[in-house]
Each structure stands twice: as structure tokens, then as C-alpha cells.
Amino acid sequence: MTESRARHPHAALEGGGRRVKALKIERLMGLRPPVGRPLRLLEIGCGSGAIAHHFATRPGFAYEVHAIDVVDQRQVTEGYAFHLVEGVALPFEDACFDAIISNHVVEHVGERDAQHGHLAEIARTLRPDGVAYLATPNRWQLVEPHYHLAFLSWLPRALRTPFLRICGKGEYYDCEPMRMRELEQLLDAAGLVGTNLCVPALRDVLRHERTGGLFARVLGMVPDGLLHRLRNGSPTHVYLLRHKAGPSQ
């Protein structure tokens, strides 16, 4: 943004929906406990705290959970360590987390240099064999999810704030959604490689959440190969991140 204004928090604070999201993230990450110690997990931008709480209190699986945010909006505070931060720098040493979650955060941190900084900090604090989960809205999502206006993020950056004002939805547009290629270029520059999880994420939603109706049934019949070819138009970019030189590469 060229205007020097604070960005608004857009955290989803409802507890039930956050638990469903936490279960989905856990399944997509496929986490396994290390031998002889808890799995160290960081949630960046914890919002209500429900996702951090879910992992911290997970039965039968030892997590050491840390959560950070630039504002404290937590509704659930038990079981994990919380750190209030400024900007994208993470207050942790190098290579200290087995797993990191950045769920709809990168579009809020600032312009491209700040977004790169956010991803570089994930790379810095992630263990060499660690894994990170990243989800962020696609710029080409039909209805912009923060202000609920069709085609808002499709507009050139200079026109988004005027359009928002004309529609009476706010004074300025404070998000930076990306195209898939833009996101993958930033991941590469940060030293990360991403596995696109749009199709597994969609399958998970259809399997575990209440998504009835004709459209959901039709999607359930579309082959994975076709859905993968159409991933550039997915409403949400979902990636599993590892270091470029990680053991699995």
C-alpha cells in the first residue's frame, strides 16, 4: 500500500469453524511426532487462538505450540505460548520449529517485500526436515473474501481502494492477494519449495465438511487430474512448504 495506514485485523474469531479448520490443516500436513520429544509447532497470526489450542491439547500427540499475532484477539488462551509481535520478523532462533502454520496471513503483512520477508522468516525458523502449511486467497477469487465484493481483487491496485469506497465497504483496501505464479516466485526467492494442495484440500472439504448440494456432488465426480490442471483458478492457494534442500527433495 502506498498510504501509511495501519492494516485492519481480519481474523475469523468463531471457535467452531476454527476447530474444523485445525482438523483440516492437521490432516493435510500429515504430521508425525518426533522420537523422544514434543513436536514444536508455530502458528503465525493465531487470531482467536482456536487452532493453536487444538494442537496444544491434541490427545495422544505431544505438541509444544507457540502462536504469534500483531494484535491480541484471542478467545482461547490455554495450552500454548503467545507472543505479541510487530511486522514480519519472528522472535525465535533459526531452525527451531518442526511445523509452521501460516493460514491466510501473507496477504495481510504488506506489499511484496513484506510478503517475501514473511516467507523468508518461515524458511529461517523451520527445521531442515520441517514442514509448513500456507493458505492464502487467490487474486482471481470471484468474491473478495475480506470485503465480500465481487471482482475487487481483480482490479489494478490503484483502483481497489476507490472501488471499496464507492461501494461503502471501507476507506482503503489493505490486502495483497496473489496469483499462483506470483506466490510460487516468492516461495522460490525465500528458499522454499511448495507442493500445491488445492486438490487434496478440496477433497478434504467434500469429505469432512457439510458441503451438500449439486455443485459439491459434481465436484466430487471430477477427476483429480482435471482439477489439478484448473488449480490456477482455485479460490484459495494451499501449499505444503519445505526447504529446497530438505531431505525429501
Secondary structure, DSSP 8 states (H G I E B T S, - for coil): --S-----------HHHHHHHHHHHHHHHT----TTS-EEEEEES-TTSHHHHHHHT-TTS-EEEEEEESS---S--TTSEEEE--SS--SS-TT-EEEEEEES-GGGS-SHHHHHHHHHHHHHHEEEEEEEEEEEEBTT-SEETTTTEETGGGS-HHHHHHHHHHTTS-S------B-HHHHHHHHHHTTEEEEE-HHHHHHHHHHHS---SHHHHHHHHS-HHHHHHTGGG-SEEEEEEEETTSTT-
